[in-house]
């Protein structure tokens, strides 16, 4: 509710305005009234209204003085000035004191209704933004300068809250996600719009996208029981997803602050329960027993691998690995178990050594793979590296050719899939070759080139929009480009352009 105070020295007009506000817009509630400036100031400081309707000319202290005092408050109310035609100059002065608008006497009911609608729209927008910032505060302990009372008021219209973790493709376990087509998934599926439209039947949904872009967090506020009711709607939105989709949800919470523990549980469950290359739904309130996905990979099986390494039968080792991957696929192994299996296989292949660099490559492989075909190709490359089946010179030559191609085409719609197809490598093999020579992944190298080009374009072409610059360097989504730019440079593209302009002008 938008808490409103009506201030006017004419009792009849006060009553008329109060009656109009209540009848025209149910989002407003009258918390008080005042007949002069002193009484108005006392009630403003005591009740902290959201909106005040205030007359300009009043006894004791006039409306302008009250507005001037309000401007010094930490959180001043939104002010609407009441004035007659003869007091128009006063109304103009009131606008200088940050009054939202003014309305002429005698008050026109239709004009008042339109004004109330504008105020309500602005309040709802600011309220959603505040609620969103509160959830970011829960997630990352970001600064949130609002009191408990304000938080309680912001969420007072909801009986319960439910959080949902949504993952597209693989759960990210490494810093760099080369599978950047996921970044376009949410946009191409119109995910945010469709989920928000579905949530309107229950209440309000807040959608939080972060890095990496494989996953997002949904928080629903609504009546009791809406948490489970909303789940089929999310599944319906993801029904035609070209990638595996996992939804993990927890029990309903009666207060928003309780969601912090719920969200931690969601992310923990994602690490432990997501099944690689398969869609699924997991309910924290009905936990499933964690079975041993790798029961087939017994000590005896591992000894077979050790023997093959000792006998230098590397082709047979590859065949055994294929067998284990087929078993994983048919059984529906969890992603964490698959990652554990790959690391153990590589450790045996490398004669019981598992360097940090090798672990990182396995994490990147699993994170950047969608199905077992990707895993098989990636493991073939990893084992080939371990068994030294390709020469260092060949790898160096290929990496140089890849870099030259990127340097010439980085502003186009270039992707790792396109590079892999052109040079006849798997994505994992191509990435490892490039990283060996240049100490950076192809994806990171492309981003660096694009960001440097963007910086030059921002400085040289001040009239070109950020959207156009995004397109010129190869990004179809300007919001994704802005996030990458801020991560790389430390400021938004617009801020970079402004600071560059300021430095050239000598400011």
N, C-alpha and C positions, 0 to 999 in steps of 0.2 A: 504493500500500500504506500502511496505517496502522501506523506504527512504534511498537511497544509494549515497555514495560519492566515486569517483574514484580518486586515488592519484598515479601519476607516472610522472617521469620527461621526458618521451618520449611521445610526442603528438600523434604519430601514434598509439602507444600501448594503450594509454588512450581511443582514439576514438574506437579502435577495441573492447576493453573490454566493453565499454558503449553499443556499437551496439549489442554485443553478449548477454549481460544481458537483454536488452529490448526485443530482439527477442526470447530468450530462455525461459523467465519466466515473464508473464505479472503482476505477483504479485509485482515486483520490479519497482521502478521509480527512475530515476537519478535526484538528486537535485543539483548536482554540481561536479566540478572536481578541482584538484590542481596539480601544477607541481613541488612543492618543499615542504619541511617540514613546513616552517613558514606559507606559504599560507594554507597548509592543516590544521594546528592547528587553524588558525583564522576561517576557514570555519567550522570546527568541533564545536567550541564554539558558533559560530553564528547560525548554522542550526540544531545542535543536530541530526545528522543522525542516523538511526537504524543500518546501516552496512557501513563499509568502506573497500575498496580494496586498499591496500597500498604497495608501493614498499619499499624494505629495504634500498637500497642505493640511496640517493637523495642529492642534494646540500643544503647548509645552515644547515638544521636539518635533520638527517636521520630518516628512518622509525622507528627504535628502540626507539629513543628519543620521537617521537610522540606517540608511543604505551605506553611508560612509563608515559607520561603526561595523556593519556586517562585513565590509570588505576586509577588515582587519582580523576577522575570525579565521581560525585554522580551516574550518570547513563551512564557508558561508552558504546560506540557503539560496536557492534560485529565486530571483525576485521579479515580480510582475508589477509594474507601476500602474496605478489608477489615476487618471487625470482628465480634466475637462479641456475643451478647446482653448479656453483662455489661459490654461496652464501648460501649453504645449512646450514652451521654452524650458519649463521645469522637467518635463518628461525627457527632453534632450539631455539635460544635465544628468538625469538619473541613469541614462544609458552609459554615460561616461563612468559611472560608479558600477559598471558591469551588470546592470539590470538586464534580464533576459529579453524582456519586451515590455510594451506598455499597451494599455487598452483604454479607450476613451469612454467617458461618461456621457450620456447614460449607457450602461453596459448592454451591448448587443448580444443576445443569447447565442446566436449562430456563430458570431466571431469568437465568443468565449469558448464554445465547444471546439472550434478548430484549434485555438491556442492550447487547450487542455490536451488535445490529441498530440500536438507537436511536443509538448512537455513530456507526456507519457512515453512517446517513442524514444526521446533522448534519454529518459531515465532508464528504460528497459535496456537500451544499448549499453549505457554505462554500467548497469547492474551486471549484465552478462560478462562484460570485460573485467569487472571486479571479481566476479565468481571464477572466471578463467584464471586470473592472476593468483587467486587463492589456491587453486589446484596446482599451479606451478610452484607455489610456495610449499605445498605439501610434498611435491616430488623432489624439489631441489633446494629447499630451505631458502628460496629467494625472499628478498625483503618484501614485507607486506604490511604497510603502515595503517592498519585498520584495527579497531578495538574488537573485543569479543562480542559486544553488543551489535556492532555493525555487521559482523560476520553472521550472527544469529538472525538479524533482520534480512540480510541478503538471501538467506536460504530458508526463510520462514514459510514459504509457500510449498515446501516439499516435505512429505512424510518419511521418505526413505531415499537412499542413494545406493547405486550399484555400479561397480567398475567392471569393464571388460577389456581384456588384452586381445588384440587382433594382430596376427602375424601372417604375412604373405610370403610364401617361399620358405626359406630356412631361417631359423632363429640366429641372429647375428652373434657370433662369439669372437669376432676380431674387429679391429678398429676400421679397417678399410673394406668396404663392401663394393666389389667391382660390378656386381649385378645391378647397375644403375637404372635398368629399365623399370625396376620396382618404383623408382621415383615418379614415373609417369602413371603407374597403376592406379593410384588413388584418384588422379585427375581423369584418366580415361574411363574409369568405372563410375565417375561422378559420385564417388563414395560419400563424401561429406554431405552433399546436397540430399542424396537419397536417404541416408541415415537420419539426418535432421528432420526430413519430412515424415519419416516413419515414427520418429520419437515424439512428434507433436501430439500423437494420440495419447501419450502417457505423461508428458511433462516437458522437460528441457534436457538436451544432451550437450555435453561439452566434448569436443574432439581435439585431442592433443597429438600432433605429429612431431616427432623429434628425429634426431639422427641416432642410429641408422634408419633409413626409410622403409625397411621391411615391416616395421610394426607401428601400431598406433594404440592409443589408450582412449576408450570411450567411458564417460561417466554420465549416468542417467539419474536425474532427480525427478521423482514423481510420487504417486500414491503408493501405499503399501501393496506389495505383490507385483508391481510393475516391472521389477528386475527380471523375473523369469518370463513374464509376458512379452518383453521386448526382444528376447533372444531369437525367436524365429524370424523376426524382422531383419536382424543383422544377418542371419543365415541366408535369407532371401536376397539381400543385396549382394552377397558374395557367391551366390549360386552358380553364376556363369564365369567365375574367376578362371583365367587361363593358368593360374598357378595354385599350388596347394594353399589352403587357407585354414588357419587354426584360430579358434575362439576359446579363451579361458575366462571364466567368470566366477565371482565369489558370492557369498551371501549378502543380503541387503544390510545396510547400516542406517541407523536412525539419525546420525549426525555426520556432517561432512568430514569433521576432523578424524573420525574413525577410519576413513578411507586410506589413510597413510599406511597402516599395517596391512590393509587389504591389498593395496597396490604392490607392496613388497612381496606379499604372498603370490600375487599373479606373476611377477617376473621370475620368482623362484620356481614356480610351477612350469613356466615356459622352458626354463633350462632343463628341467627334469622330465617333462612329459611330452613335449612335441615329438610326433612321429615323423621321421624324415620322409619327404615326398608324398605325404598323405594329408588330406584335410581331416579335421576333427574338432570336437567340442569337449572341453574338460570343465567339470564343475568342482570347485574347491570344497563345496559343501558335501559332496559325495565322492570322496577320494577313492581312486582305484589302487589296488595293490601293485607295487612295482615288481614286476617279474624280471628274472635274469634273461635279458635279451640275447646274451652271448653264451648261453649254456653249451652251444655247439663248439665253441672255441676253447676246448679243454686243454689241459696241460699237455696231453698226448699230441693233440693237433699242433700246438706250438712247437713241440719237439720235432715234428715233421718239417716244419719251416726251418728250424735251426739246422737240421741235417742237410736240407737243400742248399742253404747258404754255405755250409762247410764244403759241400761237394761242388759248389759253383754251378748248380743247376738252376740258373736264374729264370729260364723259361718255365720250368716246372713250378717255381715259386710264384710266378705270375698266375699260372693256372689255379694254384691253390687259393690265391687271393680272390680270383674270379668266383671260385666256389663259395667262399665265405660271404662275398658281397651278394651272391644270388640267394643265400640263406637269409641274410639280413632283409633283402627286398621281399621275399615271400612271407617272412614272419612279421613284417611291419615293425622294424626296430626303431626305437627312439633315437633321436638325433644325437643325444649325448652318448648312447651306447655305440652308435656307428663311429663317432669321433674317437672313442676309446679304442675300438677295434683297429681303426686305421693307424693310430699312433703305436699300438702294440706291434702291428705288422711291420711298420717302418723301423721300429726299434730293433726287432729281430733281424730285419734285412741289413741294418747298419751295425750288426754284431753287438747288440745290446747297448747301443748309443742312441740317444734321442736328444739332439741339440735343440736349443730354444728356437733357432731359425727353422728347423724342420717342423717343430710343433706349430709354429706360426703359419707355415705353409699349409699344414693339414687343416688348421682352423679356417684359413682363407678358402681352402678348397670346399669344405663343408658349407661355410656361410654363402659362398658364391655359386653353389650347385642347386639345381631344382629337382633333378631326378638321378637315378642310379647310373644312367649313361654318362652324365657329367662326372660322377664319382669314379666310375671305371676308367674313363679317359685320364682324369687327374691322377689317380693312383698309378696308372701305367707310366705316366711322366715322372712321378715321384720315385718309383722304384727304378726306372731307367737312370735317373740321376744318381741314386744310391749305388747302383751296380755299374755305373760308368759306361753305359752302352752307347753314348754319343760323345763325340769329341768336343773339346772346349772351343776349338777354332770354328767349328761349324756353328756352335751356339753364338759365338761372338759375331760372326758374319751375319747371322739371321737377326740378332738384336740391332745391329747397325742399320740393316734394311728396314726394320720395323720403325726405328726412330726417324729415319729419313721420310718414310711415308707419313708418320704422324705430323712431322714438322710441316709437310706440304698440305695436309688435309685436316688439321685439327679444328678448323672453323666449320667443317661440314658435320653432318650427323654421323659421326664416327663412333664405333662401339667396339668392345672387345670381341664380340661375335664376328663383326665385319673383319677385324684384323686377323682373327684366328682362321677364318675362311680364306682370306687372301693369301696367307702364308702357309696354309695347310697344316696348322697346329691346333691342338686343343687349347682352350682358354687358359687352363692351368699351365701347360707347357710354355705357351707364349709368354705368360706373365713371369714365369720363373727365369726364362732366358733373358728377358729384358731387365729384370730386377738384379740378376747376377752382374750384369755389365754396368748398369746405370744407378744401382742402389735405390731405385724407386720403382713402384709399379707403373705399368702403362697408364692406368687410370689417373694416378696422381700426377704423372707427367703431362697428360692432356689438360688436367685442371690447371696446373701451373701456367702452361702456355696460354690458355684461354683467359685466365685472370690477368696476366701481364698485358695481353692484348686489350682486355676490357679497360684496364687502368689508362692505357694510352688513348683509347677512344673517348673515355669520359673526360679526359683533360683537353683533348683536341676538338671534340664535337659537342659543345655545350648545349646545343639545341636538339641533339638527338636523344630520344627518350631511352630510359633504362630498358624498356621492353625491346626496342629496336636493337640496342647494343647486345642484349642477350641473344637475339636471333643472329646477329652478325658473327658472334663467336661460337655458335653451334648449340645454344640451349633454347628449346621451345617453350620452357616454363620460366618466366621471369622471376617468379618467387623462389624457385629452386636455385636459380643463378644468384639471386640476392643473398640467400643463405650461405652458399659456397663462398661468395665474395667476402661476406662478413667473417666467416671462419678463417679465411686465408689472410685478409688484410686488416681485420680488426674493426672495420666500420662498414656501413652500408654504401652501395654505389653512389647514392645521392650525397651522403656526407663526404665521401671521397672527392666527388666533383666540386662540392662547395669549398672544401678546405684547399683544393688545388687552385680554385679561382681566387680565394682570399690571399693565398701566398703570392700569386702573380701580381695582384693589385697592391701588394705591400701592406695589407692589413695585419 
